Amino acid sequence: LSREAPVGDPARHRNEAWLARTAAHAGDKDRGVALAQAALAGCTTPDAFCTQARSLAHYALASIESQRGRNAESLEHARAMRAEAEADPQADPRE
């Protein structure tokens, strides 16, 4: 991703968030956390694509924390994901 899209590019961070979710589901939770955190740190604008990236990143982190038995942290990320969706209802993270 680094060669194709600079930090701050919403498409890059949306892909990081998708990869975070994929890594988590494949059992590579540490890689999933790193990718999700990169998506959250890099995508800070209020546009729909960044909102999607942040929602997906929080989804991945909520899943990982739940799998690790960290329910409070999982709930925190789930609430952050919901807040992102409420901030921009047009930003459907499933797209």
N, C-alpha and C positions, 0 to 999 in steps of 0.2 A: 504493500500500500504506500509506503514512503516514497517509492520512485514515481508512482502514478498520481498521487494526490497529496497536496501539502496539508500540514496541520491547519485546522480551521475549515477545511473543505467538508461541508456536510455529508457529501457522498462517502468520503473516507470514513468518517466517524459512524455513519450508519452501517457501513460494512464491518467496521470493528465491532459494533454492537451485535450484529448478526453472527459474526465469527465467535464472539464471546459466548453467545447462547449455544452455538454448535459445539464449541470446545467443552462447555459445561456438560452438555448432554452426552458427549463422548467420553467423559470421565476426566478430562484435563481441567480441573477446577482452577488451578493456579493460573493457567494461561487464560481461562475465561475471565477471571478477576482482572488480570492485567489489561486485557482488551477492553473490557467494560469500563475500567477506570480511565483508559486512554480516550474512549469515546466521550465520557463525561467531562474530562478535562479539556478536550479539544473543541467541543461543540457547545459554544456558549451563547450563540445568538438566539433570538426569539422566533426565528422562522420555522415553518412546518417541518422541514427536513431535520433540523437540529432537535426539534421537539421529538420527532420520531426516534432519532438516534439516542437521545437521553432516555426515552421511555423503554426502548429495547435494552439499553444498558442496565437500567434499574431492574427490568424483568430478569435478565441473566443473573444479576447479583442477588436478587431475591431468591431465585431458584438455587443458586450455589449455597447461600447461607442456610436455606432450609435443608438442603442435603447434608450440610455440616452440623445440623442440629442447633443452629443459632437463630432461634425463632424471633427474638426481638430485632435482630439486624435484618432478617428476612422481611418482617413486617414493615420496618422503616423504608426499605427499598420498594416494597409494594405500594406504600403510601406515596412515595416520591413518584413512582410510575403513574399512579392515579392523578396526582397533582399536575404532572406534565400533560396528561390527556385532558384534564379539565381546563388547563390554560389555553389549549388550542384543539378544540374538538375536531377540526379538519385534519389533524395530524394523526391518522390511524397508523399505529406502529405495525400492523399486519401487512401493510402495502409495501 
